[in-house]
Amino acid sequence: MTLTPTAQVSAAPQLKASADWRRPSLMVAAALLLVCVPSSARLTPADLAAGIAVALVVLRWLADGTTLRGRGWLPFAAVVASVAIAAVAAPDLSEGVVGFVRYTEVFVLIPVAVAMSLRDRVDARVVAGAFVATTVFEGAVGVWQRLTGTGASYAGEYVRAVGTFGAEQIMALGSLMGYGIVVTLALGLAARGRARFLLLATAAFLVLPLGFTLSRGAWIATSCAVVVVLLVFSWRLGVALLGTSLFAVVVLATGVGPAPSIVDERVASIAASGSAPDRSVRDRYALWGTAVDMWADHPVTGVGLKQFARFRDTYAPMSLSAGSDVDDPQAGFRRQPLLSAHNQYLMVLSEQGTIGILAFGALLGTLTAGAFRRTRSRAPGAARTDARWLDLAAPGLITWTLIDFVYGDIGAGPTGVTLGVMLGLVARRAVIVPRPIAPEAGR
């Protein structure tokens, strides 16, 4: 049927509205930007935006029958099943339900929605641009906090950069900067001309706030992820950077060179974490042992979702501190209880048991295999560039995440949304690949 001019004019708003909801990537980008909004509630603005993105993906699937290639959904389904079992097994069912919602949001709903929402280069650029903007803003806040002495307390000085996340989420900025460096570096290496220079300069800038976070785990994870990205791009460049980084770490750890600073001391403490660990490292070791003991007594389904804090004192050694010190110029000094294992693998093991860790391991293994799997893009021109940055970013993002899970867990707050989006980018590369967007939907 041919539309008359009048009908074409009246149909234009409908087509535009259809195109809007057919791009859930816009809401994914909004969720990333809303990560910057401070919130102490369980349900943050970023969570709400991510939920809307999930709903939009479902609506689009119902409308156009978008299908997945292969069986990429199977590991995600296994995680949903294992988390449901752990929720039912929890002594407090209400807390188990809360844990079920959190795990499915971060490890299933958001990653699948993000992967399904990236169907063309416009989607990819919208999400990548929003994430770069978020990391630059938070990085600038972190640098300002370090220079003005308005960050979180460290060694009696308010010099630790925490961004807009607050001193309670001391590791959040380090995670965001680490992911931001990987994504921005991948974008820069895949781009050409002036765009490459600007993106690589941005990645170099983000190293500064990363250093000011004083997060040793984030430093290690970011260094390894950057080397992986460069190795994928050029093995010669990756090997050269690896050698340079090792030399720099040795110099800082041994105290050779300029007068030692707080950053130098934190680097040196990495080498001493085995022979002479500080209190935070000793507490982390104690929490790890506590998680293993919980699993030993509840090997199949664990102690139940959101139950680590309830069982902690039953299994924890006397050497474990009651909490960590938190201090900033705004809220002052307070004590923050240690309510998690500070290791995502052991957290899953203790709360979800063997069933949970097998499903969780299968998901991470699938994402890792997809990130490093060799693929050949047949897209021409700019489309090939967009595919290339994801080829570079995915191995770095999964490497960063696997290392991060050794010393941290998902916790609460808006950074869980960031993790979900990053896992979605990894899944989009080779695990969950939707069919391309229809031409009329993008007009």
SEVO-46097 format. One record per residue (C-alpha): residue in one letter; residue number from 0; z, y, x. Coordinates in pm, 1 decimal, padded with zeros to 6 digits, always signed. Example, Ala and Ser with C-alpha at 12.3 -4.5 7.8 and 13.67 -1.06 7.14 Angstrom:
REM SEVO-46097
voza:koldren:zz:yy:xx
A:0:+00780.0:-00450.0:+01230.0
S:1:+00714.0:-00106.0:+01367.0
END
This chain:
REM SEVO-46097
voza:koldren:zz:yy:xx
M:0:+00000.0:+00000.0:+00000.0
T:1:-00096.0:+00347.3:+00128.8
L:2:+00162.1:+00626.5:+00101.2
T:3:+00053.1:+00958.4:-00048.7
P:4:+00147.5:+01275.0:+00144.1
T:5:+00431.9:+01339.7:-00102.1
A:6:+00560.6:+00987.4:-00066.0
Q:7:+00540.3:+01012.3:+00313.1
V:8:+00754.4:+01327.8:+00310.6
S:9:+01014.5:+01170.3:+00083.2
A:10:+01020.7:+00853.2:+00290.4
A:11:+01075.4:+01035.3:+00621.6
P:12:+01453.9:+01088.0:+00579.9
Q:13:+01492.5:+00723.1:+00481.8
L:14:+01307.1:+00608.5:+00794.0
K:15:+01521.7:+00834.4:+01011.1
A:16:+01841.8:+00704.4:+00853.0
S:17:+01716.9:+00350.4:+00904.1
A:18:+01642.8:+00423.7:+01269.4
D:19:+01993.7:+00564.5:+01315.2
W:20:+02176.4:+00255.4:+01194.4
R:21:+01926.0:+00035.0:+01372.3
R:22:+02056.1:+00176.0:+01703.4
P:23:+02416.4:+00055.0:+01733.2
S:24:+02390.1:+00156.5:+02099.5
L:25:+02469.8:+00511.3:+01986.1
M:26:+02809.3:+00395.0:+01860.2
V:27:+02864.4:+00190.6:+02176.9
A:28:+02806.1:+00511.2:+02372.8
A:29:+03052.5:+00691.9:+02145.3
A:30:+03314.0:+00423.6:+02211.2
L:31:+03275.2:+00474.4:+02586.7
L:32:+03314.9:+00850.5:+02552.8
L:33:+03622.9:+00806.3:+02330.9
V:34:+03791.6:+00603.5:+02604.7
C:35:+03887.1:+00943.0:+02749.0
V:36:+04095.0:+01033.4:+02441.6
P:37:+04466.6:+00972.8:+02519.3
S:38:+04630.7:+00734.1:+02274.0
S:39:+04949.2:+00528.3:+02274.9
A:40:+04866.6:+00343.3:+01952.0
R:41:+04746.5:-00014.7:+01939.9
L:42:+04431.1:+00096.2:+01757.3
T:43:+04262.3:+00369.3:+01959.4
P:44:+03960.9:+00588.7:+01871.5
A:45:+03756.0:+00382.1:+02116.5
D:46:+03855.2:+00064.3:+01929.2
L:47:+03744.8:+00218.5:+01599.7
A:48:+03406.6:+00323.0:+01741.5
A:49:+03358.2:-00022.5:+01891.2
G:50:+03439.9:-00177.5:+01553.2
I:51:+03175.5:+00038.7:+01386.6
A:52:+02924.9:-00072.9:+01651.8
V:53:+03004.0:-00435.9:+01570.5
A:54:+02954.3:-00366.2:+01198.8
L:55:+02619.9:-00194.7:+01265.4
V:56:+02498.3:-00492.9:+01466.9
V:57:+02591.2:-00723.4:+01178.8
L:58:+02410.0:-00498.6:+00929.9
R:59:+02099.4:-00492.7:+01146.0
W:60:+02111.5:-00869.6:+01181.7
L:61:+02131.4:-00909.3:+00803.4
A:62:+01842.4:-00664.8:+00757.2
D:63:+01588.4:-00788.2:+01010.1
G:64:+01707.7:-01134.8:+01102.2
T:65:+01758.2:-01065.8:+01472.2
T:66:+01800.5:-01394.9:+01654.4
L:67:+01939.2:-01500.2:+01989.9
R:68:+01743.7:-01684.8:+02252.7
G:69:+01896.5:-02007.5:+02374.0
R:70:+02257.3:-02103.9:+02312.3
G:71:+02433.3:-01803.9:+02457.9
W:72:+02671.6:-01784.6:+02163.6
L:73:+02839.9:-02120.2:+02237.1
P:74:+03092.2:-02001.2:+02504.4
F:75:+03191.9:-01709.7:+02280.9
A:76:+03247.0:-01946.2:+01988.6
A:77:+03463.2:-02167.0:+02210.7
V:78:+03682.8:-01869.2:+02298.6
V:79:+03725.9:-01780.6:+01930.5
A:80:+03832.0:-02138.9:+01854.9
S:81:+04080.1:-02159.7:+02144.5
V:82:+04232.4:-01821.2:+02064.7
A:83:+04270.3:-01920.4:+01698.4
I:84:+04456.7:-02235.9:+01801.6
A:85:+04690.8:-02035.8:+02025.5
A:86:+04751.7:-01783.2:+01746.9
V:87:+04852.2:-02055.9:+01501.3
A:88:+05073.8:-02217.7:+01767.7
A:89:+05265.1:-01893.5:+01829.3
P:90:+05627.4:-01890.4:+01704.6
D:91:+05564.6:-01541.4:+01563.3
L:92:+05245.8:-01574.1:+01356.6
S:93:+05211.8:-01198.9:+01304.6
E:94:+05206.4:-01138.5:+01679.8
G:95:+04967.6:-01429.5:+01716.4
V:96:+04727.4:-01264.7:+01474.2
V:97:+04747.5:-00938.6:+01671.1
G:98:+04666.0:-01129.7:+01988.9
F:99:+04378.0:-01308.3:+01815.5
V:100:+04225.7:-00975.9:+01710.9
R:101:+04263.1:-00830.6:+02060.9
Y:102:+04109.7:-01127.3:+02242.6
T:103:+03818.6:-01166.1:+02003.9
E:104:+03753.5:-00791.7:+02019.8
V:105:+03745.4:-00771.0:+02400.5
F:106:+03586.8:-01105.7:+02488.9
V:107:+03366.4:-01184.8:+02188.6
L:108:+03290.7:-00909.1:+01937.2
I:109:+03229.9:-00614.4:+02169.9
P:110:+03034.6:-00807.7:+02437.2
V:111:+02808.8:-00975.0:+02180.3
A:112:+02759.2:-00647.8:+01991.6
V:113:+02672.8:-00459.6:+02311.6
A:114:+02426.8:-00727.0:+02423.3
M:115:+02264.3:-00735.3:+02079.9
S:116:+02242.0:-00355.1:+02062.2
L:117:+02040.0:-00318.3:+02385.9
R:118:+01688.6:-00397.2:+02267.2
D:119:+01484.2:-00136.2:+02452.8
R:120:+01508.7:+00116.8:+02734.8
V:121:+01637.1:+00391.1:+02503.0
D:122:+01940.2:+00178.1:+02416.4
A:123:+02002.1:+00098.9:+02782.2
R:124:+01981.6:+00461.3:+02887.4
V:125:+02208.7:+00581.9:+02606.7
V:126:+02485.9:+00337.8:+02697.8
A:127:+02447.6:+00382.8:+03074.0
G:128:+02440.2:+00762.2:+03042.1
A:129:+02755.5:+00766.7:+02829.1
F:130:+02938.8:+00547.9:+03078.7
V:131:+02838.0:+00761.7:+03376.3
A:132:+02952.7:+01073.1:+03189.2
T:133:+03286.6:+00908.7:+03107.7
T:134:+03354.0:+00803.4:+03465.2
V:135:+03256.5:+01142.4:+03608.3
F:136:+03489.1:+01322.0:+03366.2
E:137:+03782.7:+01090.1:+03431.9
G:138:+03713.5:+01100.7:+03805.6
A:139:+03721.1:+01480.1:+03803.2
V:140:+04053.9:+01472.7:+03615.7
G:141:+04190.0:+01231.1:+03875.3
V:142:+04082.9:+01449.2:+04166.8
W:143:+04240.4:+01752.5:+03998.4
Q:144:+04566.7:+01562.5:+03951.3
R:145:+04573.8:+01467.0:+04317.5
L:146:+04500.2:+01818.9:+04441.3
T:147:+04745.3:+01992.4:+04206.5
G:148:+05024.0:+01734.2:+04219.3
T:149:+05012.7:+01663.8:+03844.9
G:150:+04945.2:+01289.2:+03853.4
A:151:+05185.7:+00995.8:+03841.5
S:152:+05465.9:+00967.3:+04093.4
Y:153:+05424.0:+00775.2:+04417.2
A:154:+05681.4:+00788.4:+04697.8
G:155:+05848.2:+01083.7:+04527.5
E:156:+05529.4:+01289.4:+04491.1
Y:157:+05306.1:+01337.0:+04186.5
V:158:+04990.9:+01244.0:+04375.0
R:159:+04867.0:+00927.6:+04204.8
A:160:+04555.2:+00986.8:+03993.6
V:161:+04574.8:+00837.7:+03644.3
G:162:+04314.9:+01042.6:+03453.6
T:163:+04383.8:+01092.9:+03084.9
F:164:+04538.3:+00746.0:+03051.3
G:165:+04891.8:+00840.5:+03152.4
A:166:+05138.7:+00689.7:+03395.2
E:167:+05209.1:+00390.6:+03166.1
Q:168:+04853.4:+00265.1:+03225.9
I:169:+04864.4:+00307.0:+03600.6
M:170:+04569.3:+00073.3:+03667.6
A:171:+04332.6:+00208.3:+03400.4
L:172:+04165.4:+00478.5:+03609.6
G:173:+04110.6:+00240.2:+03899.7
S:174:+03933.1:-00003.7:+03668.3
L:175:+03715.2:+00268.3:+03519.7
M:176:+03622.5:+00409.8:+03860.8
G:177:+03541.4:+00063.4:+03994.8
Y:178:+03309.9:-00018.0:+03706.9
G:179:+03164.1:+00332.8:+03724.3
I:180:+03074.6:+00299.7:+04092.3
V:181:+02900.6:-00033.9:+04028.9
V:182:+02698.3:+00093.9:+03731.3
T:183:+02607.7:+00427.5:+03891.8
L:184:+02509.6:+00261.1:+04219.4
A:185:+02288.5:+00011.7:+04035.5
L:186:+02124.0:+00292.1:+03839.1
G:187:+02064.3:+00487.7:+04160.3
L:188:+01912.2:+00196.0:+04347.6
A:189:+01680.8:+00118.1:+04055.9
A:190:+01570.9:+00481.3:+04010.8
R:191:+01330.5:+00686.0:+04219.5
G:192:+01296.5:+01042.4:+04340.5
R:193:+01552.7:+01306.4:+04245.4
A:194:+01725.5:+01077.5:+03993.8
R:195:+01807.9:+00832.1:+04272.2
F:196:+01963.7:+01103.7:+04487.1
L:197:+02176.9:+01238.4:+04200.4
L:198:+02299.5:+00895.9:+04095.0
L:199:+02384.2:+00782.4:+04447.9
A:200:+02565.7:+01112.6:+04506.9
T:201:+02761.7:+01053.3:+04184.7
A:202:+02857.0:+00702.9:+04298.3
A:203:+02976.7:+00848.8:+04630.3
F:204:+03187.6:+01108.3:+04444.9
L:205:+03356.7:+00838.8:+04236.2
V:206:+03490.6:+00681.5:+04556.3
L:207:+03721.0:+00983.4:+04591.9
P:208:+03915.8:+00940.5:+04264.2
L:209:+03914.8:+00564.6:+04318.7
G:210:+04099.4:+00623.8:+04644.4
F:211:+04342.0:+00862.6:+04473.8
T:212:+04440.4:+00594.4:+04219.6
L:213:+04617.4:+00411.3:+04505.9
S:214:+04524.9:+00085.7:+04331.9
R:215:+04488.1:-00176.3:+04602.5
G:216:+04338.9:-00432.8:+04367.8
A:217:+04074.6:-00187.7:+04246.5
W:218:+03982.2:-00105.9:+04606.2
I:219:+03932.0:-00473.1:+04690.0
A:220:+03738.3:-00549.0:+04371.6
T:221:+03513.4:-00244.5:+04411.2
S:222:+03438.6:-00315.3:+04776.5
C:223:+03335.7:-00672.3:+04697.5
A:224:+03130.1:-00567.2:+04395.3
V:225:+02944.3:-00297.4:+04589.4
V:226:+02858.9:-00546.4:+04863.8
V:227:+02725.4:-00787.1:+04600.3
V:228:+02507.7:-00515.6:+04443.3
L:229:+02366.8:-00419.7:+04783.1
L:230:+02307.0:-00783.0:+04877.6
V:231:+02107.6:-00832.4:+04558.3
F:232:+01913.4:-00514.2:+04633.8
S:233:+01868.1:-00580.1:+05008.0
W:234:+02058.2:-00840.2:+05206.9
R:235:+02027.9:-00635.9:+05526.6
L:236:+02187.2:-00333.8:+05363.6
G:237:+02462.5:-00547.6:+05214.6
V:238:+02549.2:-00711.1:+05546.6
A:239:+02554.9:-00372.7:+05720.5
L:240:+02792.7:-00226.1:+05463.0
L:241:+03014.3:-00532.3:+05475.8
G:242:+03054.9:-00500.1:+05850.9
T:243:+03124.7:-00127.9:+05828.5
S:244:+03381.8:-00177.3:+05552.2
L:245:+03567.0:-00447.2:+05743.6
F:246:+03581.6:-00223.4:+06049.0
A:247:+03718.5:+00067.2:+05842.4
V:248:+03984.7:-00153.0:+05681.4
V:249:+04096.9:-00283.9:+06020.9
V:250:+04125.7:+00070.9:+06155.0
L:251:+04331.3:+00188.3:+05858.3
A:252:+04547.9:-00123.0:+05847.6
T:253:+04637.9:-00102.6:+06217.0
G:254:+04713.0:+00269.8:+06206.0
V:255:+04455.9:+00355.4:+06471.2
G:256:+04295.6:+00697.1:+06438.6
P:257:+04416.5:+01004.3:+06248.8
A:258:+04772.0:+01050.0:+06127.4
P:259:+04850.7:+00795.6:+05855.1
S:260:+04833.5:+00912.6:+05494.0
I:261:+04944.6:+00759.6:+05164.5
V:262:+04603.0:+00595.0:+05132.5
D:263:+04633.5:+00449.6:+05484.2
E:264:+04976.8:+00308.8:+05400.4
R:265:+04842.2:+00144.7:+05085.1
V:266:+04558.3:-00014.1:+05282.2
A:267:+04803.5:-00141.5:+05543.7
S:268:+05022.5:-00289.8:+05269.6
I:269:+04732.7:-00514.5:+05162.6
A:270:+04753.0:-00701.3:+05491.9
A:271:+05131.5:-00724.7:+05460.0
S:272:+05128.0:-00858.8:+05102.6
G:273:+05165.9:-01215.7:+05228.9
S:274:+05418.2:-01176.6:+05510.2
A:275:+05615.3:-00869.6:+05396.7
P:276:+05529.9:-00788.0:+05033.1
D:277:+05667.9:-00473.4:+04872.4
R:278:+05861.4:-00483.8:+04545.5
S:279:+05557.4:-00454.9:+04319.2
V:280:+05392.0:-00748.8:+04496.7
R:281:+05712.1:-00956.2:+04481.6
D:282:+05739.4:-00889.8:+04108.8
R:283:+05377.7:-00994.5:+04062.7
Y:284:+05439.6:-01320.7:+04249.3
A:285:+05745.4:-01384.1:+04029.3
L:286:+05544.0:-01322.5:+03713.5
W:287:+05274.9:-01562.1:+03833.0
G:288:+05532.1:-01834.5:+03889.3
T:289:+05679.8:-01763.3:+03547.5
A:290:+05341.1:-01810.5:+03381.7
V:291:+05282.6:-02142.5:+03559.1
D:292:+05625.1:-02269.5:+03451.1
M:293:+05549.7:-02177.8:+03089.4
W:294:+05227.4:-02375.7:+03104.3
A:295:+05405.3:-02673.7:+03262.8
D:296:+05634.6:-02695.6:+02958.4
H:297:+05356.2:-02618.5:+02705.5
P:298:+05043.4:-02764.3:+02870.4
V:299:+04812.4:-02805.4:+02569.0
T:300:+04830.3:-02486.2:+02361.6
G:301:+05065.8:-02272.3:+02570.9
V:302:+05356.4:-02072.0:+02432.3
G:303:+05131.6:-01888.5:+02185.7
L:304:+04944.0:-01559.2:+02183.4
K:305:+05151.4:-01246.6:+02258.1
Q:306:+05451.6:-01465.1:+02344.7
F:307:+05472.6:-01418.8:+02721.2
A:308:+05727.8:-01139.4:+02685.3
R:309:+05946.2:-01351.6:+02455.0
F:310:+05957.8:-01646.2:+02696.2
R:311:+05962.2:-01443.8:+03018.4
D:312:+06338.6:-01428.8:+03073.4
T:313:+06371.7:-01801.9:+03008.7
Y:314:+06146.1:-01886.7:+03301.2
A:315:+06160.4:-01582.3:+03530.9
P:316:+06358.9:-01597.3:+03857.2
M:317:+06656.7:-01368.7:+03911.7
S:318:+06457.1:-01172.2:+04169.5
L:319:+06222.9:-01030.0:+03903.2
S:320:+06282.3:-00661.4:+03836.5
A:321:+06368.0:-00551.6:+03483.2
G:322:+06072.4:-00314.3:+03490.1
S:323:+05864.1:-00078.1:+03696.8
D:324:+05940.6:+00288.5:+03756.2
V:325:+05710.9:+00534.6:+03578.0
D:326:+05726.9:+00907.7:+03641.1
D:327:+05501.1:+01206.3:+03578.9
P:328:+05555.1:+01582.9:+03535.5
Q:329:+05490.4:+01570.3:+03160.3
A:330:+05720.6:+01290.8:+03036.4
G:331:+05956.1:+01252.7:+03331.0
F:332:+06109.4:+00934.0:+03466.1
R:333:+06131.5:+00613.7:+03261.7
R:334:+06130.1:+00236.6:+03304.8
Q:335:+05836.8:+00028.5:+03187.3
P:336:+05913.1:-00338.4:+03112.4
L:337:+05699.0:-00608.9:+03271.5
L:338:+05565.5:-00786.0:+02964.7
S:339:+05260.8:-00968.8:+03102.0
A:340:+05170.8:-01200.3:+03386.9
H:341:+04956.7:-00935.3:+03563.4
N:342:+04694.8:-01207.6:+03612.0
Q:343:+04446.4:-01272.1:+03331.9
Y:344:+04387.5:-01634.4:+03430.8
L:345:+04759.2:-01715.8:+03430.0
M:346:+04810.1:-01510.4:+03115.2
V:347:+04557.5:-01728.6:+02934.4
L:348:+04705.6:-02042.9:+03088.9
S:349:+05061.0:-01960.9:+02980.8
E:350:+04982.1:-01837.0:+02629.3
Q:351:+04680.9:-02056.2:+02540.5
G:352:+04738.9:-02362.0:+02754.8
T:353:+04476.3:-02596.6:+02892.2
I:354:+04254.9:-02555.4:+02585.7
G:355:+04246.4:-02180.7:+02633.3
I:356:+04183.9:-02176.8:+03006.3
L:357:+03894.5:-02423.1:+02970.8
A:358:+03726.1:-02207.0:+02705.2
F:359:+03796.6:-01888.7:+02898.6
G:360:+03664.2:-02042.8:+03220.0
A:361:+03350.2:-02163.8:+03042.8
L:362:+03281.8:-01811.3:+02917.3
L:363:+03330.3:-01649.9:+03258.9
G:364:+03126.0:-01925.6:+03422.8
T:365:+02839.7:-01872.7:+03178.7
L:366:+02843.8:-01495.9:+03233.9
T:367:+02854.8:-01541.4:+03612.2
A:368:+02562.3:-01784.0:+03608.5
G:369:+02365.3:-01547.4:+03386.7
A:370:+02442.0:-01250.1:+03611.1
F:371:+02313.2:-01421.4:+03924.6
R:372:+02030.1:-01616.8:+03766.1
R:373:+01690.5:-01518.7:+03896.9
T:374:+01464.1:-01367.1:+03635.4
R:375:+01121.9:-01211.6:+03662.1
S:376:+01061.8:-00896.2:+03459.9
R:377:+00708.3:-00853.3:+03328.7
A:378:+00775.8:-00509.6:+03185.8
P:379:+00557.1:-00228.6:+03318.8
G:380:+00657.9:+00102.9:+03474.0
A:381:+00978.7:+00264.2:+03348.4
A:382:+01072.1:-00043.5:+03146.1
R:383:+01080.5:-00247.6:+03467.1
T:384:+01315.9:+00010.2:+03621.5
D:385:+01554.4:-00024.1:+03326.2
A:386:+01552.5:-00402.3:+03365.8
R:387:+01607.5:-00368.2:+03740.9
W:388:+01928.8:-00167.9:+03711.5
L:389:+02078.5:-00435.4:+03489.7
D:390:+01969.7:-00702.1:+03739.3
L:391:+02167.6:-00510.1:+04002.7
A:392:+02464.7:-00412.2:+03787.2
A:393:+02539.5:-00748.6:+03624.9
P:394:+02632.4:-00937.6:+03946.8
G:395:+02850.8:-00647.3:+04058.6
L:396:+03024.3:-00611.5:+03722.5
I:397:+03110.4:-00980.2:+03692.5
T:398:+03228.7:-00987.6:+04054.9
W:399:+03453.5:-00688.8:+03990.2
T:400:+03593.7:-00850.4:+03676.0
L:401:+03662.1:-01188.8:+03833.2
I:402:+03858.3:-01025.0:+04115.2
D:403:+04034.8:-00781.7:+03882.3
F:404:+04165.5:-01071.1:+03672.2
V:405:+04354.0:-01202.6:+03976.6
Y:406:+04594.5:-00906.3:+03978.8
G:407:+04565.8:-00764.4:+03624.7
D:408:+04514.3:-00850.3:+03259.4
I:409:+04356.8:-00681.9:+02958.4
G:410:+04681.2:-00525.4:+02836.2
A:411:+04660.8:-00256.1:+02568.9
G:412:+04488.7:+00077.4:+02532.8
P:413:+04128.0:+00193.8:+02541.7
T:414:+04037.0:+00026.0:+02871.8
G:415:+03994.2:-00302.7:+02687.8
V:416:+03691.1:-00147.5:+02519.5
T:417:+03548.3:-00063.2:+02861.8
L:418:+03593.1:-00423.9:+02971.6
G:419:+03423.1:-00549.6:+02655.7
V:420:+03124.3:-00320.2:+02709.5
M:421:+03090.1:-00426.1:+03073.9
L:422:+03096.7:-00793.5:+02974.3
G:423:+02831.6:-00708.1:+02715.8
L:424:+02606.8:-00563.6:+02986.4
V:425:+02651.0:-00882.4:+03188.3
A:426:+02577.5:-01098.9:+02883.4
R:427:+02268.8:-00894.2:+02798.3
R:428:+02102.7:-00973.7:+03128.1
A:429:+02046.5:-01345.2:+03070.1
V:430:+02299.6:-01495.6:+02825.6
I:431:+02240.4:-01305.3:+02501.2
V:432:+01889.1:-01165.0:+02479.3
P:433:+01787.2:-01018.1:+02140.7
R:434:+01425.4:-00976.1:+02049.9
P:435:+01277.4:-00629.8:+02125.1
I:436:+01315.0:-00354.0:+01867.6
A:437:+01034.1:-00322.4:+01616.5
P:438:+00809.3:-00020.8:+01684.0
E:439:+00866.5:+00135.6:+01343.4
A:440:+01245.2:+00116.7:+01387.1
G:441:+01237.6:+00338.5:+01689.7
R:442:+01031.3:+00619.8:+01541.8
END
